[in-house]
Amino acid sequence: MNVQIQTVRFDADAKLIDHVNKRIQKLSTFYDKIVQVEIFLKLDQLAHQVKDKIAEIRVNVPRHSFFVKHESKSFEESFDLAFDSLVTQIKRKKEKNLH
């Protein structure tokens, strides 16, 4: 599983990168055919609102890709919400393929 983490308009600290990596490693327990994971952590400086920390996750598997995006007031919260949505999508896809 190839994991790429990109930050846009800011530099992530080690704590945030560790948090993201720990969660992403759990993806293989839900789906074992993951080829690539791309994570984009963006600071939306145009908005100047409370919800200006954006997390996007794209997961590529054979013949399909999943994409989720969440905004909140912290990168950890945005990433966790996006990750939970992603896990739900993966589980649904897996159930559909099994039936």
C-alpha positions in Angstrom: 0.0 0.0 0.0 1.6 3.2 -1.2 0.7 6.2 1.1 1.2 9.8 0.1 0.5 12.7 2.5 0.4 16.2 1.0 -0.1 19.4 2.9 -1.4 22.5 1.1 -0.7 26.1 2.4 0.9 24.9 5.7 3.6 22.6 7.1 2.2 19.7 9.2 3.9 18.8 12.5 5.1 15.3 13.3 2.1 14.7 15.6 -0.4 15.2 12.8 1.5 13.1 10.4 1.8 10.3 13.0 -2.0 10.5 13.7 -2.7 10.2 9.9 -0.3 7.3 9.4 -1.6 5.3 12.4 -5.2 5.6 11.1 -4.3 4.8 7.5 -2.5 1.6 8.5 -5.8 0.3 9.8 -7.3 0.5 6.3 -5.8 -2.8 5.4 -7.9 -4.5 8.0 -11.1 -3.4 6.2 -9.8 -4.1 2.6 -6.7 -5.9 1.7 -6.4 -4.9 -2.0 -5.6 -1.2 -1.5 -3.1 0.0 -4.1 -2.6 3.6 -3.2 -3.8 6.1 -0.6 -3.5 9.9 -1.2 -4.2 12.3 1.7 -4.5 16.0 1.2 -4.5 18.3 4.2 -5.5 21.8 3.2 -5.7 25.1 5.0 -8.5 27.1 3.3 -7.2 30.6 3.9 -9.9 32.2 1.6 -12.7 31.3 3.9 -11.4 32.7 7.3 -14.1 30.7 9.0 -14.0 28.3 11.9 -14.2 25.3 9.5 -11.2 26.0 7.4 -9.1 22.8 7.9 -9.8 20.4 5.1 -8.9 16.7 4.8 -9.3 14.8 1.6 -8.6 11.1 1.2 -8.5 9.1 -2.1 -8.0 5.4 -1.9 -7.3 3.4 -5.1 -8.2 -0.2 -5.3 -8.3 -2.4 -8.5 -11.1 -1.0 -10.8 -12.4 1.4 -8.2 -11.4 4.5 -6.2 -12.9 6.0 -3.1 -12.9 9.7 -2.3 -14.0 11.6 0.9 -13.6 15.2 1.9 -14.4 16.8 5.3 -13.9 20.3 6.8 -13.7 21.2 10.5 -11.9 23.4 12.9 -8.9 21.0 13.3 -7.0 18.7 10.9 -7.3 15.7 13.2 -11.1 16.1 13.4 -11.4 16.6 9.6 -9.2 13.6 9.0 -11.0 11.4 11.5 -14.4 12.3 10.0 -13.2 11.7 6.5 -11.5 8.4 7.6 -14.8 7.2 9.2 -16.7 8.0 6.0 -14.1 6.2 3.9 -14.3 3.0 6.1 -18.1 3.1 5.6 -17.8 3.3 1.9 -15.2 0.5 1.8 -17.4 -1.8 3.9 -20.5 -1.1 1.7 -18.5 -1.8 -1.5 -17.1 -5.0 0.0 -20.6 -6.2 1.1 -22.0 -5.4 -2.4 -19.2 -7.5 -4.0 -19.8 -10.5 -1.7 -23.5 -10.7 -2.5 
